[in-house]
Amino acid sequence: MDRIIVDIDKSWLSVSDICEYMDVSPFVVTGQLRTGGLPAVKFGREWRVARQDFEDWINAQRMIAEQEPSG
C-alpha cells in the first residue's frame, strides 16, 4: 500500500481545507478535532492542523481500517 501524500500547498490547514480535501462536512472534522483524534492547535476560534500531522493521521486511519475484520 502506498502512503497517501496530501498535496496541499500550505503548512497549516483550516477546517475548510480538510473538508474540501476529504469531501466531508465541518461537523465531521471538528468532531475529530474536539476529541483529539486529529492533532491540531486552536487560535482563538479557529482550528489549524499541520499538513504533516494531517497526512500522518490519514495514513494511520487507513492502516487501522485495513486491520479491522470486514463483514
DSSP file (Angstrom, degrees, kcal/mol; ACC not computed):
  #  RESIDUE AA STRUCTURE BP1 BP2  ACC     N-H-->O    O-->H-N    N-H-->O    O-->H-N    TCO  KAPPA ALPHA  PHI   PSI    X-CA   Y-CA   Z-CA
    1    1 A M              0   0    0      0, 0.0     2,-0.2     0, 0.0     0, 0.0   0.000 360.0 360.0 360.0 128.9    0.0    0.0    0.0
    2    2 A D        -     0   0    0      1,-0.1     2,-0.2     0, 0.0     0, 0.0  -0.551 360.0-107.1 -80.4 145.2    1.4    3.4   -1.0
    3    3 A R        -     0   0    0     -2,-0.2     2,-0.4     1,-0.1    -1,-0.1  -0.483  33.2-117.1 -69.7 138.6    1.4    6.2    1.5
    4    4 A I        -     0   0    0     51,-0.2     2,-0.5    -2,-0.2    55,-0.2  -0.652  26.2-155.7 -77.1 130.5   -1.1    8.9    0.9
    5    5 A I        -     0   0    0     -2,-0.4     2,-0.9     2,-0.0    -1,-0.0  -0.949  10.3-139.4-109.7 121.2    0.5   12.3    0.2
    6    6 A V        -     0   0    0     -2,-0.5     2,-1.3    45,-0.1    49,-0.1  -0.715  14.6-161.8 -82.6 109.2   -1.5   15.4    0.9
    7    7 A D        +     0   0    0     -2,-0.9     2,-0.4     2,-0.1    -1,-0.1  -0.548  40.2 130.7 -96.4  69.6   -0.8   17.7   -2.0
    8    8 A I        -     0   0    0     -2,-1.3     2,-1.8     2,-0.2    -2,-0.1  -0.989  57.6-134.6-121.1 130.3   -1.9   21.0   -0.5
    9    9 A D  S    S+     0   0    0     -2,-0.4     2,-0.3     2,-0.0    -2,-0.1  -0.307  74.2  91.0 -85.8  55.2    0.4   23.9   -0.7
   10   10 A K        -     0   0    0     -2,-1.8    -2,-0.2     1,-0.1     3,-0.1  -0.990  63.5-148.4-143.5 146.8    0.0   25.1    2.9
   11   11 A S  S    S+     0   0    0     -2,-0.3    40,-2.9     1,-0.2     2,-0.4   0.833  92.9  39.7 -80.6 -34.9    1.9   24.3    6.1
   12   12 A W  E    S-A   50   0A   0     38,-0.2     2,-0.4    39,-0.1    38,-0.2  -0.961  76.9-153.0-119.8 132.4   -1.2   24.8    8.2
   13   13 A L  E     -A   49   0A   0     36,-3.5    36,-2.4    -2,-0.4     2,-0.2  -0.815   5.5-143.3-107.0 143.0   -4.7   23.6    7.1
   14   14 A S     >  -     0   0    0     -2,-0.4     4,-2.0    34,-0.2     5,-0.2  -0.452  34.3-101.6 -90.8 171.0   -8.1   25.0    8.2
   15   15 A V  H  > S+     0   0    0     32,-0.5     4,-2.7     1,-0.2     5,-0.2   0.912 125.2  52.2 -58.5 -42.4  -11.2   23.0    8.8
   16   16 A S  H  > S+     0   0    0      1,-0.2     4,-2.4     2,-0.2    -1,-0.2   0.862 105.8  54.1 -66.5 -34.1  -12.5   24.1    5.4
   17   17 A D  H  > S+     0   0    0      2,-0.2     4,-2.2     1,-0.2    -1,-0.2   0.936 112.5  43.8 -61.0 -45.1   -9.3   22.9    3.7
   18   18 A I  H  X S+     0   0    0     -4,-2.0     4,-2.9     2,-0.2     5,-0.3   0.901 111.9  53.0 -68.3 -41.4   -9.7   19.5    5.3
   19   19 A C  H  X>S+     0   0    0     -4,-2.7     4,-1.8     1,-0.2     5,-1.4   0.921 111.6  46.2 -58.5 -44.9  -13.4   19.4    4.5
   20   20 A E  H  <5S+     0   0    0     -4,-2.4    -2,-0.2     2,-0.2    -1,-0.2   0.919 114.7  46.8 -65.2 -43.7  -12.7   20.1    0.8
   21   21 A Y  H  <5S+     0   0    0     -4,-2.2    -2,-0.2     1,-0.2    -1,-0.2   0.908 123.0  33.5 -64.6 -43.4   -9.9   17.6    0.6
   22   22 A M  H  <5S-     0   0    0     -4,-2.9    -1,-0.2    -5,-0.2    -2,-0.2   0.587 101.5-129.5 -90.5 -12.1  -11.9   14.8    2.4
   23   23 A D  T  <5 +     0   0    0     -4,-1.8     2,-0.3    -5,-0.3    -3,-0.2   0.944  65.4 125.2  57.7  51.2  -15.3   15.8    0.9
   24   24 A V      < -     0   0    0     -5,-1.4    -1,-0.2    -6,-0.2    -2,-0.1  -0.827  64.1 -93.6-130.1 170.2  -16.9   15.8    4.4
   25   25 A S    >>  -     0   0    0     -2,-0.3     4,-1.5     1,-0.1     3,-0.7  -0.427  33.8-112.1 -82.4 159.9  -18.8   18.3    6.5
   26   26 A P  H 3> S+     0   0    0      0, 0.0     4,-3.0     0, 0.0     5,-0.3   0.797 115.9  64.9 -59.5 -28.0  -17.3   20.6    9.1
   27   27 A F  H 3> S+     0   0    0      1,-0.2     4,-1.7     2,-0.2     5,-0.1   0.878 100.9  49.7 -63.5 -37.3  -19.1   18.6   11.8
   28   28 A V  H <> S+     0   0    0     -3,-0.7     4,-1.6     2,-0.2    -1,-0.2   0.937 115.2  42.8 -65.5 -47.2  -17.0   15.5   10.9
   29   29 A V  H  X S+     0   0    0     -4,-1.5     4,-2.1     1,-0.2    -2,-0.2   0.946 114.7  47.9 -67.6 -49.3  -13.7   17.4   11.0
   30   30 A T  H  X S+     0   0    0     -4,-3.0     4,-2.9     1,-0.2    -1,-0.2   0.834 107.1  58.6 -65.0 -29.8  -14.5   19.4   14.2
   31   31 A G  H  X S+     0   0    0     -4,-1.7     4,-1.7    -5,-0.3     6,-0.3   0.924 108.0  45.6 -61.6 -43.8  -15.6   16.2   15.9
   32   32 A Q  H  X>S+     0   0    0     -4,-1.6     6,-1.5    -3,-0.2     5,-1.4   0.875 114.0  49.8 -65.4 -37.9  -12.2   14.7   15.3
   33   33 A L  H ><5S+     0   0    0     -4,-2.1     3,-0.8     4,-0.2    -2,-0.2   0.922 109.3  50.2 -67.8 -44.3  -10.5   17.9   16.5
   34   34 A R  H 3<5S+     0   0    0     -4,-2.9    -1,-0.2     1,-0.2    -2,-0.2   0.855 112.4  46.5 -64.9 -35.5  -12.5   18.2   19.7
   35   35 A T  H 3<5S-     0   0    0     -4,-1.7    -1,-0.2    -5,-0.2    -2,-0.2   0.556 113.0-117.0 -83.7  -7.1  -11.9   14.6   20.7
   36   36 A G  T <<5S+     0   0    0     -3,-0.8    -3,-0.2    -4,-0.6    -2,-0.1   0.552  79.2 126.9  82.7   6.7   -8.2   14.9   19.9
   37   37 A G  S   <S+     0   0    0     -5,-1.4    -4,-0.2    -6,-0.3    -5,-0.1   0.865  75.3  41.0 -63.7 -36.3   -8.4   12.3   17.2
   38   38 A L  S    S-     0   0    0     -6,-1.5    -2,-0.2    -9,-0.1    -1,-0.2  -0.965  97.6-122.9-113.5 116.8   -6.8   14.6   14.7
   39   39 A P        +     0   0    0      0, 0.0     2,-0.3     0, 0.0    11,-0.2  -0.349  49.9 143.4 -64.4 134.9   -3.9   16.6   16.2
   40   40 A A        -     0   0    0     -7,-0.2     2,-0.3     9,-0.1     9,-0.2  -0.959  42.0-126.7-158.3 170.5   -4.4   20.4   15.9
   41   41 A V  E     -B   48   0B   0      7,-2.7     7,-2.8    -2,-0.3     2,-0.5  -0.934  20.9-137.1-124.2 153.3   -4.0   23.8   17.6
   42   42 A K  E     -B   47   0B   0     -2,-0.3     2,-0.7     5,-0.2     5,-0.2  -0.952  10.8-168.0-116.9 124.2   -6.6   26.3   18.2
   43   43 A F  E >   -B   46   0B   0      3,-3.2     3,-2.3    -2,-0.5     2,-0.5  -0.902  69.9 -56.4-107.9 100.8   -6.0   30.0   17.6
   44   44 A G  T 3  S-     0   0    0     -2,-0.7    -2,-0.0     1,-0.3     0, 0.0  -0.532 123.0 -18.2  64.1-116.0   -9.0   31.8   19.2
   45   45 A R  T 3  S+     0   0    0     -2,-0.5     2,-0.4    -3,-0.1    -1,-0.3   0.438 121.5  92.9 -99.0  -1.9  -12.0   30.2   17.5
   46   46 A E  E <   -B   43   0B   0     -3,-2.3    -3,-3.2   -32,-0.0     2,-0.3  -0.800  62.5-147.4-101.8 131.9  -10.1   28.8   14.5
   47   47 A W  E     -B   42   0B   0     -2,-0.4   -32,-0.5    -5,-0.2     2,-0.4  -0.730  14.3-170.2 -89.8 143.1   -8.6   25.3   14.4
   48   48 A R  E     -B   41   0B   0     -7,-2.8    -7,-2.7    -2,-0.3     2,-0.4  -1.000   5.1-163.9-134.9 138.7   -5.4   24.7   12.4
   49   49 A V  E     -A   13   0A   0    -36,-2.4   -36,-3.5    -2,-0.4     2,-0.2  -0.976  26.0-119.8-121.6 128.8   -3.8   21.3   11.6
   50   50 A A  E  >  -A   12   0A   0     -2,-0.4     4,-2.4   -38,-0.2   -38,-0.2  -0.477  23.7-128.5 -64.7 135.7   -0.2   20.9   10.4
   51   51 A R  H  > S+     0   0    0    -40,-2.9     4,-2.6     1,-0.2     5,-0.2   0.884 109.1  51.6 -55.1 -41.5   -0.3   19.4    6.9
   52   52 A Q  H  > S+     0   0    0    -41,-0.3     4,-2.6     1,-0.2    -1,-0.2   0.890 109.0  50.2 -65.3 -38.8    2.2   16.7    8.0
   53   53 A D  H  > S+     0   0    0     -3,-0.2     4,-2.5     2,-0.2    -1,-0.2   0.902 111.2  49.4 -63.9 -40.4    0.0   15.8   11.0
   54   54 A F  H  X S+     0   0    0     -4,-2.4     4,-2.6     2,-0.2    -2,-0.2   0.923 111.7  48.1 -63.8 -44.5   -3.0   15.5    8.7
   55   55 A E  H  X S+     0   0    0     -4,-2.6     4,-2.1    -5,-0.2    -2,-0.2   0.917 112.8  48.0 -62.6 -44.1   -1.1   13.3    6.3
   56   56 A D  H  X S+     0   0    0     -4,-2.6     4,-2.2     1,-0.2    -1,-0.2   0.899 111.9  50.9 -62.5 -40.9    0.1   11.1    9.2
   57   57 A W  H  X S+     0   0    0     -4,-2.5     4,-2.7     2,-0.2     5,-0.2   0.915 108.8  50.4 -64.5 -44.8   -3.4   10.9   10.6
   58   58 A I  H  X S+     0   0    0     -4,-2.6     4,-2.1     1,-0.2    -1,-0.2   0.934 112.6  46.7 -59.0 -46.3   -4.9    9.9    7.2
   59   59 A N  H  X S+     0   0    0     -4,-2.1     4,-1.9     1,-0.2    -1,-0.2   0.869 111.8  50.5 -67.0 -36.6   -2.3    7.1    6.8
   60   60 A A  H  X S+     0   0    0     -4,-2.2     4,-2.3     2,-0.2    -1,-0.2   0.911 110.1  50.3 -65.6 -42.1   -2.8    5.9   10.3
   61   61 A Q  H  X S+     0   0    0     -4,-2.7     4,-2.3     1,-0.2    -2,-0.2   0.878 109.1  52.3 -63.1 -37.6   -6.6    5.8    9.8
   62   62 A R  H  X S+     0   0    0     -4,-2.1     4,-1.9    -5,-0.2    -1,-0.2   0.906 108.9  49.2 -64.6 -42.6   -6.1    3.8    6.6
   63   63 A M  H  X S+     0   0    0     -4,-1.9     4,-1.3     2,-0.2    -2,-0.2   0.907 111.0  50.3 -64.3 -41.6   -3.9    1.3    8.4
   64   64 A I  H  X S+     0   0    0     -4,-2.3     4,-1.2     1,-0.2     3,-0.4   0.923 109.7  50.9 -61.4 -45.0   -6.5    0.8   11.2
   65   65 A A  H  < S+     0   0    0     -4,-2.3     3,-0.3     1,-0.2    -1,-0.2   0.863 108.5  51.7 -62.6 -36.4   -9.3    0.3    8.6
   66   66 A E  H  < S+     0   0    0     -4,-1.9    -1,-0.2     1,-0.2    -2,-0.2   0.781 108.1  52.0 -71.9 -25.4   -7.3   -2.3    6.8
   67   67 A Q  H  < S+     0   0    0     -4,-1.3    -1,-0.2    -3,-0.4    -2,-0.2   0.694  88.9  96.0 -83.7 -19.8   -6.6   -4.2   10.1
   68   68 A E  S  < S-     0   0    0     -4,-1.2     2,-0.1    -3,-0.3    -3,-0.0  -0.477  85.6-110.2 -72.1 138.4  -10.3   -4.4   11.0
   69   69 A P        -     0   0    0      0, 0.0     2,-0.3     0, 0.0    -1,-0.1  -0.462  34.3-132.7 -67.2 139.7  -12.1   -7.5   10.1
   70   70 A S              0   0    0      1,-0.2    -4,-0.0    -2,-0.1     0, 0.0  -0.699 360.0 360.0 -96.0 146.8  -14.6   -7.0    7.3
   71   71 A G              0   0    0     -2,-0.3    -1,-0.2     0, 0.0     0, 0.0   0.459 360.0 360.0  79.1 360.0  -18.2   -8.2    7.2
